[in-house]
Amino acid sequence: MEAYAVIETGGKQYRVKTNDTLCVERLERPVGEKVNMDRVLAVSDGTSLKVGTPEVSGAKVTSTVLEHVLADKVVSFKKRRRKGYHRKQGHRQEQTLLRVDSIA
């Protein structure tokens, strides 16, 4: 099996491997900067698994910011039939695209 880690960022958990690309909640970092994810919940080297309580001490995941993007539009539409009432609201969440460089 390949080495992987479970990290937490933006209130969500992600299972990542080296060279993975993942989309997370917006991080206020410039494009090209290295980001250290210190909140590592579990680490596997391919043969054994270390699970933290709640974090694995000494473990970190290093990644690079590739770009900042907007997610797909989410539309909220409300309507009451026969009353002439309708409301439409859209939203696009800001996200950051990361490439995982190393798991240590």
C-alpha positions as CSV (number, residue, x, y, z in Angstrom):
1,M,0.0,0.0,0.0
2,E,1.0,3.6,-0.6
3,A,1.7,6.1,2.2
4,Y,-1.1,8.4,3.1
5,A,-2.3,10.8,5.7
6,V,-5.6,12.2,7.0
7,I,-5.5,15.9,7.5
8,E,-8.0,18.5,8.8
9,T,-8.4,22.0,7.3
10,G,-11.3,24.3,7.1
11,G,-13.4,22.1,9.3
12,K,-13.2,19.2,6.9
13,Q,-11.0,16.0,6.8
14,Y,-9.1,14.9,3.7
15,R,-7.2,11.6,2.9
16,V,-4.2,12.6,0.9
17,K,-1.2,10.9,-0.8
18,T,2.0,12.5,-2.2
19,N,1.4,14.4,-5.5
20,D,-2.4,14.5,-4.8
21,T,-4.3,17.7,-5.8
22,L,-7.1,18.8,-3.5
23,C,-9.5,21.7,-3.2
24,V,-9.9,23.1,0.3
25,E,-11.5,26.2,1.9
26,R,-9.8,29.4,1.0
27,L,-6.3,29.8,2.5
28,E,-4.9,33.4,2.7
29,R,-1.6,32.4,1.1
30,P,0.0,33.6,-2.1
31,V,0.2,31.2,-5.1
32,G,3.4,29.2,-5.0
33,E,3.9,29.3,-1.3
34,K,4.5,26.2,0.8
35,V,1.9,25.3,3.4
36,N,2.6,23.1,6.4
37,M,-0.5,21.2,7.6
38,D,0.1,20.5,11.3
39,R,-3.3,19.1,12.0
40,V,-2.6,15.5,11.0
41,L,-5.1,13.0,12.3
42,A,-3.6,9.8,11.0
43,V,-0.5,8.7,9.1
44,S,0.3,5.5,7.3
45,D,3.7,4.6,5.8
46,G,2.2,1.8,3.8
47,T,2.6,-1.0,6.4
48,S,1.5,0.5,9.7
49,L,-1.1,3.1,10.7
50,K,-0.6,5.7,13.4
51,V,-3.9,7.3,14.6
52,G,-3.7,10.4,16.8
53,T,-5.7,11.4,19.9
54,P,-6.7,13.7,18.2
55,E,-3.5,14.6,16.4
56,V,-0.3,12.6,15.6
57,S,2.5,14.3,17.3
58,G,5.4,15.3,15.0
59,A,3.6,14.5,11.8
60,K,3.1,17.2,9.1
61,V,2.0,17.4,5.5
62,T,3.7,19.9,3.2
63,S,1.8,21.2,0.2
64,T,2.1,24.0,-2.4
65,V,-0.6,26.5,-3.3
66,L,-1.4,26.1,-7.0
67,E,-4.2,28.6,-7.4
68,H,-7.3,30.2,-5.9
69,V,-10.6,29.3,-7.6
70,L,-14.3,29.7,-7.1
71,A,-16.5,26.6,-6.6
72,D,-19.6,25.9,-8.7
73,K,-22.5,28.2,-8.1
74,V,-25.1,27.1,-5.5
75,V,-28.6,28.5,-6.1
76,S,-31.1,28.9,-3.3
77,F,-34.7,29.4,-4.7
78,K,-37.8,29.9,-2.6
79,K,-41.3,30.0,-3.9
80,R,-44.8,30.0,-2.5
81,R,-47.3,28.8,-5.0
82,R,-50.1,31.2,-6.1
83,K,-48.8,34.0,-3.9
84,G,-46.5,35.7,-6.3
85,Y,-43.5,35.1,-3.9
86,H,-40.2,34.0,-5.1
87,R,-36.6,34.7,-4.0
88,K,-33.4,33.6,-5.8
89,Q,-30.0,33.8,-4.3
90,G,-26.7,32.5,-5.7
91,H,-23.3,31.8,-4.0
92,R,-19.8,30.8,-5.1
93,Q,-17.5,29.6,-2.4
94,E,-13.8,30.6,-2.6
95,Q,-11.4,27.7,-2.6
96,T,-7.7,27.0,-2.8
97,L,-6.1,24.3,-4.9
98,L,-3.2,22.5,-3.2
99,R,-0.6,19.9,-4.4
100,V,0.7,17.6,-1.6
101,D,4.5,17.5,-1.7
102,S,5.5,15.3,1.2
103,I,4.1,13.4,4.2
104,A,6.4,13.3,7.2
